[in-house]
Amino acid sequence: MTDDLIRRGLSRRGLLQTTAGLIGGSMLPAMPAFAEDKPIGTYPAGVSGSTAFIGISVPRTGTYAVQGEDELKGYQLAIEHINSGHELIKKISPKTSKGVLGKELKFGVADSAAKPNEAVQAQQRFISENKAIMITGGTSSAVAVALNKLAQREKVIFVCGISGSNDTTGKDCVRYGFRQCFYGQTAAAAIGPVLVKQFGKGKKVAYLTPDYTYGHTVTKSMQDFLATAGWTTATNQVAPLGAPDYSSYLLNVANSGAEILINVNWGHDAVLSTQQAKQFGVLDKMKLVVPYQVPFIARETGGLMQGVYAATDYWWTLEDKFPLAKLFNETFEKKYGYKPEWGAENAYISFAHWARMCEEAGSFNPPDVIKTYEKGEPLPSFVGDVHYRAEDHQCVRPVVIVRGKMTQHMKNKEDYWEVVEVVPGEGLMQKPDAFGCHLGDYT
């Protein structure tokens, strides 16, 4: 059966052909297709048997590979939990028994390498050859925007994994796309007041910005917010994704007269640029801020995050505040041997929300599932109840502000960050039409 589901040669990068087997229990009998519904996208053909196929694309090579692997583990754990009817998934999607609507989930994984073309080609094959009923992944906002367009064209729901660009649910939003994580504008609105309180008004800032939609929108959001406190931009150094050497950019930063360095880079780029900033002496005379970060940067930069303020989606010590976070941390660490990062948390909860929407709709029919998201009902998550806005399909969720712990205050080897504040999402977000979102049609 697996050989029939996943064909050979799905991409020139070599698709990792993997499926989630039935976890515990025996396979449920096939359910009839929803014959009364009109075909749309891969529905109902993709769910006419006893299984439903999901296409996953994450960067497994390149500058975002570490985050991609962490994100993938979150997807795999969610699928395992859905197929087995695990207690955690049932707390998020109470109607889930085993599988989604009785269908065992199968999946295929593609290495996007954070390149839009790679992701689109792989997901197109998942749709065409495996009748994927949903596609997911991300990590790069350029990939997320490209998959938005694919999803709308093919009428297959895309649940975005990680994407920090305002554009994903802004000017590039689509009816068939949904995003759970926070993004540039909400990051700026959450961390901006903390920075002004900590450092004062009228500061001069140098920015390190990756040259694509994520970098540009996060930097602009930070500039716009901080301008209200009289902060000015001394220089904005824009570097390509995956730059191996930041020396020329850091030289300009060092000579800019800035008092604060805001590093918008992400993944390995954030690690490399921060390490080189230390080598160039930049961090000896400027305060460092990371407005959109993944926790692993503290581990990889060898102490350079101590005392640094950052905004993030999730940090494992939130388990002290949110019971579902504690259960997630325990099950994840038991399976993978480390505390979950933001990518894994984000992947798991966004996948669990999709399963719930299908169960609530009582169908995989895309318009039905979309309209269930658009009801905007409160949903459990690892950071409290959240909901999706009907107007732009953005999840309204808090942003977590953290500060790097000093070594002497770390309780264990993974205790890198102190949670300073969990800022409610409702007061952070721009109006739904502020970034030009027009969702498009259902059919």
N, C-alpha and C positions, 0 to 999 in steps of 0.2 A: 504493500500500500504506500509506504514511504517513497519508493522509487517512482510511483505514479504521481505523487504529489510534488516532488521536487525534481525538476529536469536537470540534466547536466548542462554545463556551459552557460550559466545564467549571467555572467559578466566576465569581461576580460581580466578583471582583477582576481577572479576566482571567488565565487560565492561560497561562503561556508554553509554547506548543506546540512542543516540540523533541524530536528523536530523535537517538539515536546511530547514525549510519550504520555500515556495515561498514568497519572501518579496515584496509585492506590485504587482499589476497587476494580470492577470489570467494566468493559466498554458498554456504554449505554446503547440501546437500539436506535437505529436511524429514525429521525423524525421526518414527517412529510414536508416537502417544500411548501412555501406559502404561495400556492398556486393562484390564490385570488388576487395577489399583488402583481402589478405590472413590472416586468423586468427593468432594472436600472443598474448601471454599473455591472458589478459581478453578482448582483442579487437577482433572482434567488439561486442561480446556478452554483454559486460558491458555498451554499449551505444546504444543498439538496441531499447530501449524505449525512453521515454521522459526525463529520468533522467540519471545522471552519479554519481557514488558513490566514495567518497574519504575516505581512511582509515587514521586516525590521532592517533598517539601514543605519549603521553607526560607524564612526571612524575607528578603524582598528589599526591603521597605520597613519603616520603623519603627526602633526603638532598637537592634535586633540585626541590621540589614541588612548591615553590613560583614562580620560573622561568617557570615551566611547566604550571601553571595556567595563567600566563601572556602571554606566547606563545599561549596557547589555545584561549585566547580572540582575539589575532591577526588573527588566522585562522577563527574564527567564524565571525569576522567583515568582513574579505575578502570575505567569502562565502555569507554573507548577501548582501554585495555591488555588487558582481558578479550577484547574482540572481535578484537584483533589478535594475541593470544597473546604479549604483550610479556614480555621476560625477567624484569622485576620481579614481575609477577603470577605467573609460573611458580615463582618462588622462594617464594611464599606458598602458592600452590595448584598443586602440581606436575602434577596431572592436567588442568589447564586447557590446551586447545589453542587453539581460536578459538571464543569464546562460552562459555557455561556448558552443559555436556552437549551441545555442538554447536549450541546455540541462540544466535543473534545477539541481543544485548540491545538493546532499544529502551526509551526512557524519556520521561516527561512531567514537567514541573516546575511546581509551584504556589507562589505567594507566600503563605505562611502569615501574614506580618506578625506573627509570634510570638503569634497568637491561636488558641486551641484550636478554636473553631468553624470558622474559615477552613480550617485544616489538615484537620479531619475531613471537611468537605464535599468538599474537593478529592480527598482520598484515597478517599472513598466512591465518587466518580465514576470514579476510576482503576480501582477494583475492579470496579464494576458495568459500565462501558462498555468498558474496555480489558483486563479480566481480568488485572489486575496480579498477578503471581505473588509479588511481595514489595513492601513499601512501606518507605520510609526517610525520614530527615529528623529535625528536632528543633530544637536551639538553645535553645528555651524548654522548661523542664521541664514546664510546664503543658501544652504541646503534646504532649510525649512521653507523659505520663500519659494524655491523651485518645486518642492513637494506640494506646497499649497496649490500651485498652478496645475500640477499633474492631477491632484485629487479632484479639483473642480472640473477639469476636462473629462476625467474618466468616471466621475460620479462615484468615487470610493472615498470613504472617510479617512482623513489624515489626522492622527492624534500626535501633535508635536511633542518631541522629547525635550530638548533644551534649545532655547532660542532667546537671545537677549535683545534683539532688535525691536524697536518700536514698530517697525514696518510689518512684522509678522501678523499682528492683529490690528495693524493700522492700514496704510495705503495698499498693502499686499494681502489683506485679509480675504478669505473666501468662505462661502457657505459650508463647504465640506472640510474646513480646517478648524482645529481647536488647540488652544495653548493653556497649559496649567501653570507654567513657571512665571516668575516675575521678569521684568525687562527694564530697559534703560530709564524710562521716565519714572517708573515706580522706585527704582534703585536710587535715583537722584532725589526724589521727594522724601525718601526714607532716611538716607544717610546725610543729606544736605544739612538739615537742622542740627544733627549731631556734630558735624564738622564745624559749623559756625559757632556753636556753643563751646567746642573744645579749643578752637584756634582763633576765634574772634572774627571781626569784619575786615574788609578791605585787603584781603590777601592776594598775592600774585601766584599764579598757578602755571605749572608746565604739565602738559598732557602727553602721554604716549598712547597712540591710537592705532589699532589695526585697520588696514585699509579695505574695509567692506562694510556692509550695512549695519552689522552689530556695532563695530567700533565707532562709526560716524554718529549713529543715533544715541549711543550711550554718552559720548563726549558732549554732544550738543545738549542733551538733557542736563548733564552736570553743569555746563556753562550757563545755561538758562536759569537754573535754580540758584546757583551761587552768585550770579550777577545781582540778585535781589539783596544780597548782603555786601555788595560792593567788591566781590572778588573779580579779578580780571585775569585774562589769559596772557601769560608772558610768551608762551610758545606752544604750538600744537604740532608734535612730531608724528607724522603718519608713516607707518612702516607696513610692508606687505605681510600677509599671513605667512607664518613659517620663516620669518627672517632669521638667518643664522647669526647675524652680527648687528648689534644696536649701537656700535661705537659712535658713528657719525651723528645719530639722533641724540645720544646722550651727551655728546660734546655741545650740541646746541642747547640742550636742557641745562647743562652746567653753566653755560654762559648767558642764560636768559634772565638771571636775577630773580628767579622764582623762589618762593619760600616753601612751596608744597608741590610734590610730584604726585599726580593722579595717574596711575597706570591702568589703562583700560584693557590692556592685553589679557588674554585668557589662555588657560591650558599651559602647554610647554612654553609658549611665547611669553606668558606672564612670568614663569620661572626664570627663563633665560634673561629677559630684559631686567628683572629685579636683581639677579646675580651680577649682571654687568653694571648696573647702576651703583651697586656697592663697590665694585672694583674701580669704577671711575671716581669714587669719592662723592657721588651725588647724594647718597643717603646720609652722609656725614653732615651735610649742610641743609638738607631739605627733609621735611616730614613726608612719609609715604602714605598714600591712601589707595585702596583697591576697591572701586565702587561696585564691582560685579565679579565675584570670585568663587572659586571652588576650594573647599577646605584643604585639599592635598597640597596646595602651594606652600603651606606652613612646613610640611614635612620636607618638601623638595628644596626649599630655599635655606634650610639649615639655620633657623632662628631669626631670619630677616623679617618675619612677620610679628615679632614681639612688639606689642604696643601699637600695632597698626590697626586702624579701623577699616572695616570692610562690610559690604552688604552681601548676603547670601540667601539661598532658598531654604536651607535646612542645615542644622548641625545636631549631631547625635545627642548632645546633652539636653536637648529639648524634651527628652523622655521624662525628665523630672516634672514637666508641665503638662505633657500630652500623653495619656496612656497608650494610644495607638502607636505613637512613636516608639515607645518602649517595647511593645510587642514586635514591631517591625525590626528594630535594632537587634533584638534577641534572635529572631528567626534568620535574619540576614547573616549575622556574625556566626551563628551555628553552621550555616551552609558554606560560607566563604572565608571565614577566619579573620575578618576585620570589620571595624565599624563602617556602616554604609556612608558613602559620600552623598553629595547633593544629587549627582546624576542618577544613582540607583534609586534614591527616594522619589525623585521626580518621575522616573520611568514607571516605577511600581504604581504610584498613586494615579497617574494619568491613565494607565492601562486599567486599573481597577474602576475608575470612573466610567470609562467606556463600557466595561462589562455591565456596570450598574445601569447605564442608559439603555443598553439592549434589553436587559431584563425588565426594566420599567416599561419600555415600549412594547415588550412582548414580541419583538420582531427584530431581524437584522436589516429590514428595509431602510435604506439610508435616510430618506426624508423623515420617517418616523423616529429614528434615533436622534437625528439633528433637532427635531422639534422637542424632544424630551430634554436634551441639553438646554434648549432655549427657554424652558420653563423657569430656569433660574432658581431651582429649589436648593436648599442647603444640603451640602454633601459632606460626609466625614472626610478628614484628611489627617496627616501627621502633624499639622500645625493648627488644628481646630477646624470648625466648619467653614466651608468655602462655597462659592457658587460661580456659575458661568453667566456672563452677560449675553443676552440675546442679540444685542446690536453688533457685537464684534467677536463673540466667541472667546473672549479673554476671561480666564479664571480670576475672580476677585479673591485674593489671598494675601496674607501678610508678608512683609519683607523682614528678614532677620538681620539685625545689626550685631556684629561681633567685633571683639578686639583681641588681638593676639596675646596669649598668655606669656608671661616671663617663665623661663625654664623652671625656676624654683617654685612656681605656683602650680605646675602641671601635676595632676594626680596620677596619671599614667601616660604611657608613650603616645596615646592618641588624644590626649587632652590639650589640644593646641589653642582652643578659642574659648573665650568667655562671652556668653550671650549678654549683650548690653541692653537690647530692647527688641521686642517683637512688635513691629509697627503694623496695625490693622490696615488691610488693603483698601477698604472702602474710602477712606479719606485721602489716599495717595493717588488714585488713578485719575487720569485725564477723562474728559467726557468722551463717550464712545466714538463720536465723529471727529474728534480733534485731529487725528492723524489720517483722515481721509478714507476711513473704512466704508466700503460698499460691498456687502457680502455676496451678491449674485443670487442666482436661482437655485431652487431645490432640484429641479428636473431639467 
